[in-house]
Amino acid sequence: MGEGVQSELGNFDRVLDILSAFSGHGLGPEDLAGPPVDECAREAGAIARHLLNDGAISIAHVDAIWQRSFDTSLTAIVGTEVVNRLIGRLNCADAGVDRM
């Protein structure tokens, strides 16, 4: 496997772990307990690609990803405070995945 592919897969796994840690905040609009990990895979992939390409992600970008998937922004679902914490974790190069 090429280095770029390994990097992309590692970044995807990290993003998916971070989204999973936030799932208790109800990241999906229909399940207040949060979506199962596999239901965030598409969003994790989009976030991971954005992070690899741009080095960071903003609330606007995450909201746009959620808008495409769920017809509403993540900020509208969980509020600005939770999204700010999520963005901080996603943009941290050595981000841990402990629960927020």
Secondary structure, DSSP 8 states (H G I E B T S, - for coil): --HHHHHHHHHHHHHHHHHHHTGGG--SSS-TT---GGGGHHHHHHHHHHHHHHS---HHHHHHHHHHHHSS-HHHHH-HHHHHHHHHHHH-TT------
